[in-house]
Amino acid sequence: MDRQYLWRKALKDPVYFAREFLEIEPHSGQQLWLRNSTKPENALHTGNRWGKSLIQAVKILHRSIFKIRKTRFNSAGKYTAVNVSITLDQAKIIFEKAVTLLKGKRILESLVQDIKSTPFPHIIFSNSAVFWARSTQRKGEHLLGHDYDYCNFDEVAFELH
């Protein structure tokens, strides 16, 4: 099968991306989430061991690798995704799952320019996309002044502000 066809299919279908590029099989609920959480705000409320962190890592990688956003913003060139939570330790859970998903996948590893842990954990992709892990401590001080194309707020119920 033609490589371009595979990439186009992965661009349009995050479940296919998960299966073929990340080598994981999302369960039916995760498939629904990946395909249907396309609104400006989406809430994922499930029980323990559902795989929220894993599937959010998949979603963030898909969005970062393909720079998924409204076309009117494509002239910006760069693409920035962030996973935030009340602590950096919590925000790093999804970040570290994303790093683990990339490891050992030659094609995807070739799309990663660098993985840094300071000043905040982030993955720099060769397409100029960056995926950050940040905390919302001190009323979101570490988010101020930044423009994000995609934001996942993990454990938002614990954020008082």
C-alpha positions as CSV (number, residue, x, y, z in Angstrom):
1,M,0.0,0.0,0.0
2,D,1.2,3.5,-0.9
3,R,2.8,5.4,2.1
4,Q,1.0,8.6,1.2
5,Y,-2.3,6.9,1.3
6,L,-1.5,5.5,4.8
7,W,-0.5,9.0,6.1
8,R,-3.7,10.6,4.6
9,K,-5.8,7.9,6.2
10,A,-4.0,8.5,9.6
11,L,-4.6,12.2,9.2
12,K,-8.3,11.7,8.9
13,D,-8.8,8.9,11.3
14,P,-7.1,9.0,14.7
15,V,-8.2,5.4,15.5
16,Y,-6.3,4.3,12.4
17,F,-3.3,6.4,13.5
18,A,-3.4,4.6,16.9
19,R,-3.6,1.2,15.4
20,E,-1.1,1.5,12.5
21,F,1.4,4.0,13.8
22,L,1.3,3.7,17.6
23,E,0.5,0.0,17.5
24,I,-2.3,0.1,20.1
25,E,-5.9,-1.1,19.8
26,P,-8.3,1.5,21.4
27,H,-11.4,-0.1,22.9
28,S,-14.8,1.0,21.6
29,G,-15.3,3.9,24.0
30,Q,-11.8,5.2,23.2
31,Q,-12.6,5.0,19.5
32,L,-15.7,7.0,20.0
33,W,-13.8,9.6,22.0
34,L,-11.0,9.9,19.4
35,R,-13.4,10.3,16.5
36,N,-16.1,12.5,18.1
37,S,-14.3,14.9,20.5
38,T,-14.0,17.5,17.9
39,K,-15.8,20.5,19.4
40,P,-13.9,23.5,20.9
41,E,-14.6,22.0,24.4
42,N,-15.0,18.3,25.1
43,A,-15.5,16.6,28.4
44,L,-14.3,13.0,29.1
45,H,-15.8,11.6,32.3
46,T,-15.2,7.9,32.8
47,G,-14.4,5.5,35.5
48,N,-11.0,4.3,36.7
49,R,-8.9,2.1,34.4
50,W,-10.8,3.3,31.3
51,G,-7.6,4.5,29.7
52,K,-8.1,8.3,29.7
53,S,-4.4,9.2,30.0
54,L,-3.5,6.8,27.2
55,I,-6.1,7.9,24.8
56,Q,-5.4,11.6,25.5
57,A,-1.7,10.9,24.7
58,V,-2.8,9.4,21.4
59,K,-5.0,12.4,20.7
60,I,-2.3,14.9,21.5
61,L,0.3,13.0,19.4
62,H,-2.2,12.8,16.5
63,R,-2.9,16.5,16.7
64,S,0.7,17.5,17.0
65,I,2.0,15.3,14.2
66,F,-0.7,16.4,11.8
67,K,-1.2,19.9,13.2
68,I,-4.9,19.4,13.5
69,R,-6.6,22.8,13.7
70,K,-8.9,25.1,11.7
71,T,-7.3,25.9,8.4
72,R,-7.5,29.6,9.0
73,F,-4.8,29.3,11.6
74,N,-2.4,27.3,9.3
75,S,-0.4,30.4,8.4
76,A,1.0,30.5,11.9
77,G,3.4,27.7,10.9
78,K,4.1,26.5,14.4
79,Y,1.7,24.3,16.3
80,T,1.5,24.1,20.1
81,A,-0.3,21.5,22.2
82,V,-0.3,21.4,26.0
83,N,-1.5,19.0,28.7
84,V,-2.2,20.9,31.9
85,S,-3.2,19.9,35.4
86,I,-3.0,21.3,38.9
87,T,0.5,20.0,39.4
88,L,3.3,19.4,37.0
89,D,3.5,15.8,38.2
90,Q,-0.1,15.2,37.1
91,A,0.4,17.0,33.8
92,K,3.5,14.7,33.1
93,I,1.4,11.5,33.3
94,I,0.0,12.1,29.8
95,F,3.2,13.6,28.6
96,E,5.2,10.5,29.6
97,K,2.6,8.2,28.0
98,A,3.1,10.1,24.8
99,V,6.8,9.7,25.0
100,T,6.4,5.9,25.7
101,L,4.1,5.6,22.7
102,L,6.7,7.2,20.4
103,K,9.6,5.0,21.7
104,G,10.5,2.2,19.4
105,K,8.4,3.4,16.5
106,R,11.1,4.3,13.9
107,I,8.8,6.3,11.7
108,L,7.4,8.4,14.5
109,E,10.7,8.7,16.3
110,S,12.1,10.3,13.1
111,L,9.4,13.0,13.4
112,V,10.7,14.0,16.9
113,Q,13.5,16.5,16.9
114,D,14.0,16.6,20.7
115,I,12.5,15.7,24.0
116,K,13.3,18.1,26.9
117,S,12.5,18.0,30.6
118,T,13.4,21.6,31.4
119,P,12.2,24.3,31.9
120,F,9.0,22.2,31.5
121,P,8.7,18.8,29.8
122,H,8.1,19.2,26.1
123,I,8.5,17.3,22.8
124,I,9.7,19.3,19.8
125,F,8.6,17.7,16.5
126,S,10.4,18.2,13.2
127,N,7.2,19.8,11.7
128,S,7.7,22.7,14.2
129,A,5.0,21.4,16.5
130,V,5.6,21.4,20.3
131,F,3.8,19.4,23.0
132,W,4.1,20.8,26.5
133,A,3.2,19.6,30.0
134,R,2.4,22.5,32.3
135,S,0.8,23.1,35.7
136,T,-2.0,25.5,36.5
137,Q,-0.4,26.5,39.8
138,R,-0.5,30.1,40.9
139,K,-3.6,30.7,38.9
140,G,-2.1,29.5,35.6
141,E,1.0,31.6,35.7
142,H,2.9,29.1,33.6
143,L,0.3,29.3,30.8
144,L,0.1,33.1,30.6
145,G,1.4,34.6,27.4
146,H,1.3,31.4,25.4
147,D,-0.9,30.5,22.5
148,Y,-2.0,26.9,22.2
149,D,-3.6,25.2,19.3
150,Y,-4.8,22.3,21.5
151,C,-5.2,22.1,25.3
152,N,-6.1,19.1,27.4
153,F,-6.9,19.9,31.0
154,D,-6.4,16.8,33.1
155,E,-8.2,16.5,36.4
156,V,-9.9,19.8,35.9
157,A,-12.3,19.1,38.8
158,F,-9.5,19.7,41.3
159,E,-8.7,23.2,39.9
160,L,-10.2,25.8,42.2
161,H,-9.7,28.8,39.9
